[in-house]
Amino acid sequence: MLRQAILMSAIGGMIALSVPAQAQQRRVGNAAMGAATGLVVGGPVGAVAGGAIGFFEGENIARGMGIRHKHYRYRYTADGRRYRVYY
């Protein structure tokens, strides 16, 4: 059990360091909502699965439901053409 906790902490640390700070805040919120939903539906195993799904796919799920949309701005090139920049 201790070995699993250490392994999960190491994996979580690697994921946390690989994601930019702004996106990380959203992902943590998505993971928390997924874990809470999974806990209600499937108990402790569901909480882990829901947290993982919320962390990795929460943004796509929310976008598909129309809750969140892509934010973008327009930038212009030197010759006057414009293009979208997502952030």
C-alpha positions in Angstrom: 0.0 0.0 0.0 2.8 2.4 0.8 4.6 1.5 -2.5 1.4 2.4 -4.4 1.1 5.7 -2.6 4.7 6.6 -3.4 4.2 5.6 -7.0 1.0 7.7 -7.3 2.7 10.7 -5.7 5.6 10.4 -8.1 3.3 10.2 -11.1 1.3 13.1 -9.9 4.4 15.2 -9.4 5.6 14.5 -12.9 2.2 15.4 -14.3 2.0 18.6 -12.3 5.4 19.7 -13.5 4.6 19.1 -17.1 1.5 21.3 -17.3 1.6 25.1 -17.5 0.3 26.9 -14.4 -2.9 28.3 -15.9 -4.0 25.0 -17.4 -3.0 23.2 -14.2 -5.6 25.2 -12.2 -8.3 24.1 -14.5 -7.1 20.5 -14.6 -7.0 20.3 -10.8 -10.6 21.6 -10.6 -11.7 19.1 -13.3 -10.0 16.3 -11.4 -11.7 17.2 -8.2 -15.1 17.3 -9.8 -14.4 14.0 -11.5 -13.2 12.4 -8.3 -16.3 13.6 -6.4 -18.6 12.2 -9.1 -16.7 9.0 -9.2 -16.9 8.6 -5.4 -20.6 9.0 -5.5 -21.1 6.5 -8.3 -18.4 4.0 -7.8 -16.9 4.4 -4.3 -13.1 4.6 -3.8 -12.3 3.0 -7.1 -14.6 5.3 -8.9 -13.0 8.3 -7.2 -9.6 7.4 -8.6 -11.0 6.7 -12.1 -13.1 9.8 -12.1 -10.2 11.9 -10.9 -8.0 10.6 -13.7 -10.6 11.1 -16.3 -11.4 14.6 -15.1 -7.7 15.5 -15.1 -6.9 14.3 -18.6 -10.2 14.7 -20.4 -12.2 17.2 -18.4 -11.5 20.1 -20.7 -12.7 18.2 -23.7 -15.8 17.0 -21.9 -16.7 20.5 -20.8 -16.1 21.9 -24.3 -18.3 19.2 -25.8 -21.1 20.1 -23.4 -20.7 23.8 -24.3 -19.6 24.9 -20.8 -16.2 26.1 -21.8 -15.1 27.3 -25.2 -11.7 28.1 -26.7 -10.4 31.5 -26.0 -8.7 33.2 -28.9 -7.4 36.5 -30.1 -6.5 37.7 -33.5 -2.9 38.6 -34.4 -1.8 40.3 -37.6 1.1 39.6 -39.8 3.3 42.2 -41.3 1.4 42.1 -44.6 -2.0 42.6 -42.9 -3.3 39.1 -42.8 -4.9 38.0 -39.5 -4.9 34.7 -37.8 -6.2 33.2 -34.6 -4.1 32.6 -31.5 -5.5 30.2 -28.9 -4.7 30.6 -25.3 
